[in-house]
Each structure stands twice: as structure tokens, then as C-alpha cells.
Amino acid sequence: MRKIITYGGYFEAFMETLSLKEQRKLDYVISLLSTQDRLPVKFIKHIDNGLYELRMMWENNIYRVFFIFDEENIVVLFSGFQKKTQKTPKTEIEKAIKIKEAYYADKQSSDKGL
């Protein structure tokens, strides 16, 4: 079972924008991520350089949450958004990459005891 953590409050802020039913569905998809070794493309997709998106549909809405695997076990959830176009918006990917870089910079600082 993988440990799921969040970073920077982005994921929590995104969850607050969802209805209770959407939150429950996303919790379910995240639980699959924590317990299953492999998930179909329906649920996850590799975006770039260790960045993945968790995919969820609710009614006619499509949602994405960016995440990474850290040390093969911990899944760090970053920002989420409602997808309204065919392709994942470049601005959302760039935002997630910046959050990922900040996460690793913070982790490196804490590992050095700074």
C-alpha cells in the first residue's frame, strides 16, 4: 500500500471547489492509486519527467490531479483542475512542474536539516 501525501495545500484547495459527491469519487480513485500496483490509462497518465495526472470523470465533467511518485512509495498530490479542452492545458502542466520543483527543493532542505 502506498502512502499518499499532499504538498503546499494546492490539492486541498482544489478539493474545496468540488461537490461532496465529486470529492467522494476522487477519494475512491485516490484509494485505487494507494492500493493497486497498476491502474488503467482511464485513471492515470504519465505527462512528463515523472509527473502524472490522476483522471476522474463525474457526470459530464472531467477532472485532473497532478501527482508524482516519491521513493517508489509515496504519492504526492499537487494541483487539480477541471478539464474543459481535449488536451491538458500547458499552463496547468507548467504550474504542476513548478510545484514539483518546490517540493523537491523543500525536501532537500529538510534532508540537510536546514
DOMITI-964163 format. One record per residue: x, y, z of N, C-alpha, C, O in turn; residue in one letter. Coordinates in steps of 0.02 Angstrom, whole numbers, padded with zeros to 5 digits, always signed. Example, Ala and Ser with C-alpha at 12.3 -4.5 7.8 and 13.67 -1.06 7.14 Angstrom:
residues 2
+00660-00284+00390+00615-00225+00390+00660-00165+00390+00712-00166+00423A
+00642-00112+00354+00684-00053+00357+00645+00002+00394+00670+00057+00402S
***
This chain:
residues 114
+00042-00059+00000+00000+00000+00000+00044+00063+00000+00091+00068+00040M
+00029+00109-00045+00067+00171-00049+00040+00222+00000-00020+00227+00012R
+00086+00261+00028+00066+00316+00071+00051+00376+00026+00091+00392-00019K
-00005+00409+00037-00025+00467-00002-00015+00530+00040-00042+00535+00095I
+00024+00577+00014+00030+00641+00048+00017+00697-00002+00019+00686-00062I
+00003+00756+00025-00007+00814-00018+00048+00864-00003+00084+00858+00047T
+00054+00914-00046+00106+00964-00036+00078+01033-00053+00047+01043-00106Y
+00090+01080-00010+00077+01151-00024+00005+01174-00019-00009+01233-00031G
-00041+01130-00001-00110+01150+00006-00149+01156-00059-00208+01173-00058G
-00116+01143-00115-00149+01151-00181-00205+01100-00190-00260+01117-00213Y
-00191+01038-00171-00241+00986-00179-00302+01000-00134-00359+00993-00156F
-00289+01020-00072-00344+01035-00026-00387+01092-00052-00448+01090-00047E
-00355+01143-00080-00392+01200-00109-00435+01176-00168-00492+01198-00175A
-00409+01131-00208-00447+01104-00264-00506+01063-00238-00562+01070-00264F
-00495+01022-00188-00550+00980-00160-00607+01024-00135-00666+01004-00141M
-00592+01082-00108-00644+01126-00082-00690+01153-00138-00746+01174-00124E
-00666+01151-00200-00707+01175-00256-00756+01122-00281-00800+01137-00321T
-00747+01060-00258-00788+01004-00282-00849+00994-00238-00849+01010-00178L
-00901+00965-00268-00959+00946-00228-00941+00885-00185-00890+00853-00197S
-00983+00869-00137-00970+00812-00093-00967+00747-00134-00925+00704-00119L
-01010+00739-00183-01009+00678-00225-00945+00674-00266-00916+00621-00275K
-00922+00731-00292-00860+00732-00331-00801+00716-00285-00755+00680-00305E
-00802+00742-00224-00749+00728-00176-00746+00653-00160-00692+00624-00156Q
-00805+00623-00150-00806+00551-00136-00778+00510-00193-00741+00463-00183R
-00796+00529-00254-00771+00492-00313-00695+00500-00318-00660+00451-00330K
-00670+00561-00307-00598+00572-00310-00563+00533-00254-00509+00505-00266L
-00592+00532-00195-00563+00491-00141-00558+00418-00161-00509+00385-00145D
-00609+00393-00196-00609+00324-00219-00551+00313-00269-00514+00264-00263Y
-00543+00358-00317-00491+00350-00368-00422+00353-00334-00376+00316-00352V
-00414+00398-00285-00351+00403-00248-00338+00339-00208-00281+00317-00203I
-00391+00310-00181-00382+00247-00144-00357+00192-00190-00318+00149-00169S
-00379+00192-00252-00353+00143-00301-00279+00154-00312-00240+00106-00317L
-00259+00217-00316-00189+00234-00326-00146+00209-00268-00089+00189-00278L
-00174+00211-00208-00135+00190-00150-00132+00114-00143-00085+00089-00112S
-00180+00078-00170-00184+00006-00157-00167-00038-00218-00149-00096-00209T
-00172-00011-00278-00161-00052-00338-00092-00040-00368-00068+00016-00370Q
-00059-00094-00390+00006-00087-00421+00002-00053-00489+00044-00011-00506D
-00049-00070-00526-00058-00041-00593-00130-00018-00601-00177-00052-00582R
-00137+00041-00631-00203+00067-00646-00208+00079-00721-00159+00097-00753L
-00267+00069-00750-00275+00080-00822-00269+00155-00839-00275+00198-00796P
-00255+00168-00903-00249+00236-00928-00312+00277-00913-00311+00338-00911V
-00367+00243-00903-00429+00277-00885-00418+00319-00821-00449+00371-00814K
-00374+00297-00777-00364+00331-00713-00299+00370-00708-00298+00423-00675F
-00245+00347-00739-00183+00386-00734-00149+00390-00802-00158+00347-00846I
-00110+00444-00810-00072+00453-00872-00007+00488-00854-00007+00536-00815K
+00048+00463-00882+00113+00496-00873+00114+00558-00917+00099+00554-00977H
+00131+00615-00888+00132+00677-00925+00203+00693-00950+00215+00699-01010I
+00250+00699-00902+00317+00719-00921+00363+00714-00861+00345+00736-00806D
+00422+00686-00870+00475+00688-00820+00452+00671-00749+00463+00710-00702N
+00418+00615-00742+00396+00593-00675+00332+00624-00651+00310+00610-00595G
+00301+00666-00691+00237+00698-00673+00181+00658-00705+00182+00642-00764L
+00131+00641-00664+00073+00603-00687+00010+00643-00674+00008+00689-00633Y
-00044+00624-00710-00109+00652-00693-00156+00595-00674-00159+00544-00708E
-00192+00607-00621-00245+00562-00598-00308+00587-00633-00324+00646-00631L
-00345+00541-00665-00402+00561-00705-00467+00539-00673-00473+00483-00648R
-00516+00583-00674-00581+00567-00647-00636+00601-00688-00629+00658-00709M
-00689+00564-00700-00748+00592-00732-00806+00589-00683-00814+00540-00647M
-00845+00642-00682-00906+00643-00642-00959+00677-00684-00952+00736-00702W
-01012+00640-00699-01065+00663-00744-01031+00686-00808-00998+00645-00841E
-01039+00749-00829-01007+00771-00891-00943+00810-00879-00917+00841-00926N
-00918+00808-00819-00858+00846-00802-00797+00801-00798-00801+00744-00775N
-00740+00827-00820-00677+00791-00817-00630+00829-00770-00622+00890-00775I
-00600+00792-00724-00554+00822-00675-00487+00788-00679-00482+00728-00695Y
-00435+00826-00665-00367+00800-00664-00332+00825-00601-00342+00881-00579R
-00290+00781-00572-00248+00799-00515-00178+00776-00531-00167+00717-00547V
-00130+00821-00527-00061+00803-00540-00030+00771-00479-00045+00789-00423F
+00015+00722-00492+00049+00689-00437+00116+00661-00461+00129+00656-00521F
+00158+00643-00412+00221+00608-00426+00227+00549-00378+00194+00547-00327I
+00269+00503-00396+00289+00450-00350+00355+00473-00320+00399+00497-00356F
+00362+00467-00255+00424+00486-00222+00450+00426-00185+00416+00399-00141D
+00510+00405-00203+00541+00346-00173+00499+00283-00182+00493+00242-00136E
+00468+00276-00241+00430+00216-00259+00369+00203-00216+00332+00156-00230E
+00357+00243-00166+00303+00227-00120+00256+00285-00109+00195+00277-00113N
+00282+00343-00094+00241+00400-00076+00215+00434-00139+00253+00448-00185I
+00151+00446-00140+00121+00482-00195+00106+00552-00170+00068+00561-00122V
+00134+00601-00202+00123+00670-00181+00073+00703-00228+00086+00709-00288V
+00017+00723-00201-00035+00754-00242-00025+00829-00244-00016+00862-00193L
-00027+00856-00304-00017+00928-00315-00084+00959-00334-00136+00943-00306F
-00081+01004-00381-00139+01042-00401-00189+01000-00441-00170+00949-00470S
-00251+01022-00440-00303+00990-00479-00341+01042-00518-00337+01102-00503G
-00378+01020-00569-00417+01068-00608-00472+01030-00645-00470+00969-00654F
-00521+01069-00668-00573+01040-00710-00551+01049-00782-00535+01104-00804Q
-00550+00994-00818-00526+00995-00887-00584+01013-00933-00637+00982-00931K
-00572+01064-00975-00625+01087-01019-00606+01082-01093-00647+01096-01137K
-00544+01061-01107-00522+01054-01176-00496+00983-01187-00487+00946-01139T
-00484+00965-01249-00461+00898-01266-00392+00883-01236-00381+00829-01208Q
-00347+00932-01241-00279+00922-01215-00273+00953-01145-00308+01001-01129K
-00228+00925-01105-00214+00954-01040-00181+01022-01051-00130+01026-01086T
-00209+01076-01023-00180+01143-01035-00107+01148-01013-00089+01126-00959P
-00067+01178-01057+00005+01185-01044+00016+01225-00979+00064+01211-00942K
-00026+01275-00966-00017+01315-00905-00026+01273-00842+00009+01284-00793T
-00071+01224-00844-00081+01180-00786-00021+01134-00777+00000+01121-00720E
+00007+01110-00832+00066+01067-00828+00126+01107-00801+00162+01083-00757I
+00134+01168-00826+00189+01210-00802+00182+01225-00727+00231+01225-00691E
+00121+01238-00705+00108+01250-00634+00128+01189-00593+00160+01195-00541K
+00108+01130-00616+00124+01068-00580+00199+01056-00577+00225+01032-00527A
+00234+01071-00631+00307+01062-00633+00340+01108-00582+00387+01088-00547I
+00316+01171-00577+00343+01217-00527+00331+01192-00456+00374+01198-00413K
+00272+01165-00444+00256+01138-00378+00302+01079-00363+00327+01072-00307I
+00312+01036-00413+00356+00978-00405+00427+01000-00387+00458+00972-00343K
+00452+01051-00422+00520+01077-00409+00524+01105-00338+00573+01095-00303E
+00472+01141-00317+00470+01169-00249+00469+01113-00197+00502+01117-00145A
+00430+01060-00212+00427+01002-00166+00496+00972-00156+00517+00959-00099Y
+00532+00960-00211+00598+00929-00205+00648+00977-00172+00692+00954-00135Y
+00642+01041-00185+00687+01090-00152+00674+01090-00077+00721+01091-00037A
+00610+01090-00057+00594+01087+00015+00618+01022+00046+00644+01022+00102D
+00609+00967+00010+00630+00902+00036+00706+00901+00045+00730+00876+00096K
+00742+00927-00003+00815+00928+00001+00837+00971+00060+00883+00952+00096Q
+00804+01028+00071+00820+01071+00128+00809+01035+00194+00850+01038+00239S
+00752+01001+00199+00737+00966+00262+00783+00906+00273+00799+00888+00330S
+00805+00874+00218+00852+00817+00224+00920+00841+00250+00955+00803+00283D
+00936+00903+00234+01001+00930+00257+00994+00962+00326+01043+00985+00355K
+00933+00962+00353+00922+00989+00419+00922+01065+00421+00935+01095+00473G
+00906+01096+00364+00904+01169+00361+00838+01196+00385+00828+01257+00387L
***
